[in-house]
Amino acid sequence: MKILLLGSGELGKEFVIAAQRIGQTIIAVDSYENAPAMQVAHGFEVINMLDGEALDRIVAKHQPDFIVPEIEAIRTERFYDYEKQGITVVPSAKAANFTMNRKAIRDLAAKELGLKTAKYQYATSAEELQKAVQEVGIPCVVKPLMSSSGKGQSTIKTESDIEKAWQYAVAGSRGDVIAVIVEAFVDFNSEITLLTIAQNNNPTLFCAPIGHRQERGDYQESWQPAKVSDKDLYEAQDMAEKITEALGGAGLFGVEFFLTNEGVYFSELSPRPHDTGMVTLAGTQNFNEFELHLRAILSLPIFEITLEKAGASAVILASEDSSNPTFSGIEKVAALPKTDFRIFGKPTSRPYRRMGVVLSHDALSTPIEEVTERAKATSKLITVNS
């Protein structure tokens, strides 16, 4: 099969590697040359994916069997036409179109499916944001309707934060939609990602829950399995199955939840492998999240997902701008037991850009906190240099 990958970051790179291992052909697309997934794909294209005509041209040129989006900033309304042409959009044109915009997915979850979510409002200007904050209450969280990895996300703690939050959201927004969602602050005990695999003609499957910690709206560490009560896990699985079924198609979805004293709250959803799911590269499961995504896409039946080890991931961040980043300390990490790492191969760096990840694993009987602290400490041994 020929797969057109739209977005070629580190998640896309691992997906390409999984696809190469079972003989698929991949064309990687992004807005800049030498993106991580391009380095391991059969071919690549450099375009602005918000340019619908440019997107149409490369689809016509390559005639893929599958279109696999990896980022949000894509002219997703074109996907419906591609489906009519007989191309499979992953997981589906509806899923990709809805989840690229926080408004569509939140309204589907809260209004159509009745899932428990934080109270929320939308705003398309600084003035509307003022009114939305009054409605939702302080503290609250502001996010661009189109963004990822925490870009443009901030917390409003006082009224003086409102104007700054609007400017930050606009600067961090992807695409051409200038609008934000304002969410009431949820007093949660923990947050989890539930990797949910929708299959063609086979049951929906769930990975063991993944816990994670965020800073600046972006994950810093993730661990599997996360500690979740049977009641909360059942509630999260029920919500995840309802929303993925409503979106349709086959593939892996990263569904995020808040766990609170009042139960489980739906937070967000990504129709593709999730950054927190990089912990599965530590061998925590019989198939990592990228292999699961690929198998579901290709309608290869997945009999079961088994938890094999306790594992954790911790990000390696850049601290400054560079057009030729290098790394030091890798040999220290390589010498450690039950430890691995990935360097993504991004051609440039900037402050807080994710450049790699450290992976740690141990027996399932090992306290997950111990495994996570090991990954966190180990990630500090690698330095990104300009």
C-alpha positions in Angstrom: 0.0 0.0 0.0 1.0 3.6 -0.6 0.6 5.9 2.4 0.7 9.7 2.2 1.8 11.0 5.7 0.7 14.6 6.3 3.1 15.9 9.0 6.6 14.4 9.5 7.6 14.9 13.1 8.8 12.4 15.6 5.5 10.6 15.9 5.4 10.3 12.1 8.9 9.0 12.0 8.1 6.1 14.3 5.0 5.4 12.3 7.1 5.3 9.1 9.5 2.8 10.7 6.6 0.6 11.7 5.2 0.7 8.2 8.6 0.0 6.6 9.0 -3.1 8.6 5.9 -4.7 7.0 6.6 -3.5 3.4 4.5 -0.3 3.0 5.4 2.6 0.9 5.5 6.0 2.6 5.6 9.6 1.2 6.2 12.0 4.1 4.9 15.6 3.8 5.7 18.7 5.9 6.4 22.4 5.6 10.2 22.1 5.8 12.9 19.8 4.4 14.6 17.0 6.4 11.8 16.6 8.9 12.2 13.5 11.0 9.8 11.2 9.1 11.3 12.3 5.8 14.6 10.8 6.9 13.1 7.2 6.8 10.4 7.5 4.2 10.5 6.4 0.5 9.9 9.9 -0.7 8.9 13.4 0.6 7.1 16.6 -0.4 7.5 20.1 1.1 4.3 22.1 1.0 2.0 24.4 3.0 -0.7 21.9 4.0 -3.1 24.8 4.6 -2.9 25.5 0.9 -5.7 23.3 -0.4 -4.6 23.4 -4.0 -1.1 22.3 -3.1 -2.6 19.5 -1.1 -4.8 18.5 -4.1 -1.7 18.4 -6.3 0.3 16.0 -4.2 -2.6 13.7 -3.7 -3.2 13.6 -7.5 0.5 13.1 -8.0 1.0 10.2 -5.7 -2.5 8.6 -5.8 -2.1 7.1 -2.3 -4.2 4.3 -0.9 -4.2 6.0 2.6 -3.9 9.6 3.8 -2.6 9.6 7.4 -2.6 13.1 9.1 0.0 13.6 11.9 -0.6 17.3 12.6 -3.5 19.8 12.9 -2.6 22.5 10.4 -4.1 20.8 7.3 -6.9 21.9 5.0 -9.0 19.0 6.4 -12.2 19.8 4.6 -10.5 18.5 1.4 -10.5 15.1 3.1 -14.1 14.5 2.2 -13.3 14.8 -1.5 -10.4 12.4 -1.2 -12.7 9.8 0.4 -15.1 10.2 -2.5 -12.1 9.4 -4.8 -11.7 6.1 -3.0 -8.7 7.1 -0.8 -8.9 6.0 2.8 -8.4 9.0 5.2 -7.2 7.9 8.6 -9.1 7.3 10.8 -11.8 8.9 8.6 -12.4 12.3 7.0 -14.9 13.1 9.7 -12.5 12.2 12.5 -9.7 14.1 11.0 -11.9 17.2 10.3 -13.5 17.2 13.7 -10.4 16.7 15.8 -8.3 19.2 14.0 -10.7 21.8 15.6 -11.3 21.8 19.3 -14.8 23.3 18.8 -16.0 20.4 16.7 -14.7 17.7 19.0 -15.8 19.4 22.2 -19.3 20.0 20.9 -19.6 16.4 19.7 -18.4 15.1 23.1 -20.5 17.4 25.4 -23.6 18.3 23.4 -24.2 15.2 21.1 -22.8 12.4 23.2 -23.3 13.8 26.7 -19.8 13.1 28.0 -18.8 14.9 31.1 -16.5 17.8 30.3 -15.3 21.0 31.9 -17.6 24.0 31.5 -16.5 25.9 28.4 -17.1 28.9 26.1 -15.6 30.1 22.8 -14.2 33.5 21.8 -13.0 35.0 18.6 -11.7 38.3 20.0 -10.2 39.8 23.1 -13.6 41.3 24.0 -15.4 38.0 23.6 -12.7 36.4 25.7 -13.5 38.8 28.5 -17.2 37.8 28.4 -16.3 34.1 28.2 -14.0 34.3 31.2 -16.8 35.9 33.2 -19.1 33.1 32.2 -16.7 30.3 32.9 -15.1 31.8 36.0 -11.5 32.2 37.2 -9.2 30.3 37.2 -9.7 29.0 33.7 -7.6 27.6 30.8 -7.4 29.2 27.3 -6.5 27.2 24.2 -6.5 28.0 20.5 -9.1 26.1 18.6 -6.3 24.8 16.4 -3.0 24.0 18.0 -1.1 21.0 19.5 1.5 20.2 22.1 0.3 23.0 24.4 1.1 25.8 21.9 -0.8 28.9 22.8 -2.3 27.4 26.0 -2.3 29.4 29.2 -4.1 29.6 32.5 -6.0 32.8 33.6 -5.6 33.3 37.3 -6.6 37.0 37.5 -8.4 39.5 35.2 -5.1 41.0 34.3 -4.1 37.8 32.5 -6.9 37.9 30.0 -5.4 40.2 27.3 -2.0 38.4 27.6 -3.8 35.0 27.2 -5.5 36.2 24.1 -2.3 37.4 22.5 -0.5 34.2 23.5 -3.3 32.0 22.0 -3.3 33.9 18.7 0.5 33.6 18.4 0.3 29.8 19.2 -2.6 29.1 16.9 -2.2 26.9 13.8 -4.1 27.3 10.6 -6.2 30.3 9.8 -8.8 30.0 12.5 -8.3 32.7 15.1 -10.5 31.5 18.0 -10.1 30.0 21.4 -11.8 27.7 23.8 -12.1 28.8 27.4 -12.4 26.0 29.9 -13.2 26.1 33.6 -10.3 24.8 35.6 -10.9 21.1 36.6 -9.6 20.2 40.0 -8.2 16.8 39.0 -6.2 14.3 40.9 -4.4 13.0 37.8 -4.7 13.0 34.0 -4.4 10.0 31.7 -4.2 9.1 28.0 -6.3 6.1 27.0 -4.9 4.8 23.7 -8.0 3.4 21.9 -7.8 1.3 18.8 -10.8 1.2 16.5 -10.7 -1.7 14.1 -12.5 -2.6 10.9 -14.8 -5.6 11.7 -13.2 -6.3 15.0 -13.8 -5.0 18.6 -12.4 -1.7 19.9 -9.3 -2.3 22.1 -7.7 -0.3 24.8 -4.1 0.0 26.0 -3.3 0.1 29.7 -3.8 3.7 30.8 -0.9 6.1 30.5 -0.3 8.8 33.1 1.5 12.0 32.2 2.7 15.4 33.6 2.6 18.6 31.6 4.4 21.9 31.7 3.6 24.8 29.4 0.8 22.6 28.0 3.2 20.0 26.8 4.0 16.6 28.2 7.2 16.2 30.1 7.0 12.6 31.4 4.6 9.7 30.8 4.3 6.3 32.4 2.4 3.1 31.9 0.5 1.7 33.6 -1.1 4.6 35.4 -2.9 4.0 38.7 -6.6 4.1 37.9 -9.5 2.6 39.8 -11.6 0.0 38.0 -14.6 2.3 38.2 -12.7 5.2 36.6 -11.1 3.0 34.0 -14.5 1.5 32.9 -16.0 5.0 32.7 -13.0 6.3 30.6 -13.2 3.3 28.3 -17.0 3.8 27.8 -16.5 7.4 26.9 -13.6 6.6 24.6 -15.5 4.0 22.7 -18.6 6.3 22.3 -16.6 9.1 20.8 -14.3 7.1 18.6 -17.4 5.2 17.2 -19.1 8.5 16.5 -16.1 9.7 14.6 -15.8 6.5 12.6 -12.9 4.8 10.8 -10.1 2.6 12.0 -6.9 3.5 13.7 -5.5 4.5 17.1 -6.9 7.5 19.0 -5.2 9.2 22.0 -8.1 10.1 24.3 -7.3 12.3 27.3 -9.2 12.3 30.6 -9.1 14.1 33.9 -9.6 11.9 37.0 -11.4 13.8 39.8 -13.2 13.1 43.0 -16.4 13.6 41.1 -15.5 11.0 38.4 -13.9 11.1 34.9 -13.9 14.2 32.6 -13.3 14.0 28.9 -10.5 16.4 28.0 -9.2 16.1 24.4 -8.8 13.6 21.6 -6.1 13.0 18.9 -7.0 10.7 15.9 -3.4 9.3 15.7 -0.6 8.1 18.0 -0.2 10.4 21.0 3.0 12.0 22.3 2.5 10.5 25.8 2.2 7.1 24.1 5.9 7.2 23.2 6.3 5.3 26.5 5.2 2.2 24.5 8.6 2.4 22.8 10.0 1.2 26.1 8.5 -2.3 25.3 5.6 -1.9 27.8 3.2 -3.6 25.3 3.4 -6.5 22.8 2.8 -3.8 20.1 3.8 -0.1 20.4 1.3 2.6 19.6 2.6 3.1 16.1 2.4 -0.6 15.2 -1.2 -0.6 16.6 -2.1 2.4 14.5 -0.7 0.8 11.3 -2.3 -2.6 11.9 -5.7 -1.1 12.5 -5.4 1.1 9.3 -4.5 -1.9 7.2 -7.3 -4.0 8.7 -4.8 -6.5 10.2 -6.6 -8.1 13.1 -5.2 -7.3 16.5 -6.0 -10.3 18.8 -5.0 -8.6 22.0 -2.8 -6.0 23.6 -0.8 -7.3 26.5 1.0 -5.2 29.1 4.6 -6.6 29.3 6.6 -4.2 31.4 6.3 -1.0 33.5 7.7 1.9 31.6 8.2 5.6 31.5 9.3 8.3 29.0 10.9 11.7 29.7 11.5 14.4 27.1 14.8 15.8 26.0 14.3 19.6 25.5 16.4 22.2 23.7 17.2 25.4 25.6 18.2 27.7 22.8 18.0 28.4 19.0 20.3 26.4 16.7 20.4 25.6 13.0 22.7 22.7 13.7 21.9 21.1 17.1 24.2 18.5 18.6 23.9 16.3 21.6 26.2 15.4 24.5 25.8 12.8 27.3 24.3 10.1 25.1 27.1 7.7 26.0 26.1 8.1 29.7 22.5 7.1 29.0 23.6 4.2 26.7 25.6 2.8 29.6 22.6 2.5 31.9 20.5 -0.7 32.4 16.8 -0.9 31.5 17.2 2.4 29.6 16.9 3.5 26.0 16.6 6.8 24.1 15.5 8.3 20.8 17.0 11.3 19.1 14.4 12.6 16.6 16.7 14.2 14.1 15.1 17.6 14.0 17.3 19.9 11.9 16.8 23.0 14.1 16.2 23.7 17.8 14.5 26.4 19.8 13.8 26.8 23.5 11.6 24.0 24.9 11.5 22.2 21.5 11.3 18.4 22.0 14.4 16.9 20.5 14.4 13.4 21.9 13.0 11.1 24.6 14.5 8.8 27.2 12.8 5.5 27.9 13.0 3.4 31.0 11.5 0.0 31.8 11.3 -2.6 34.5 9.3 -5.5 35.8 5.5 -4.9 36.3 6.1 -5.4 40.0 8.4 -2.3 40.2 6.6 0.8 41.5 5.8 3.0 38.5 7.0 6.1 40.4 10.5 4.5 40.6 10.6 3.9 36.9 9.3 7.4 36.1 11.9 9.1 38.3 14.6 7.1 36.7 13.5 8.3 33.2 13.2 11.8 34.4 16.7 11.9 36.0 18.2 10.1 33.0 16.8 12.6 30.5 18.8 15.4 32.2 22.0 13.6 31.3 21.6 14.5 27.6 22.2 18.1 26.6 21.2 19.8 23.4 24.0 22.1 22.1 23.8 24.9 19.6 
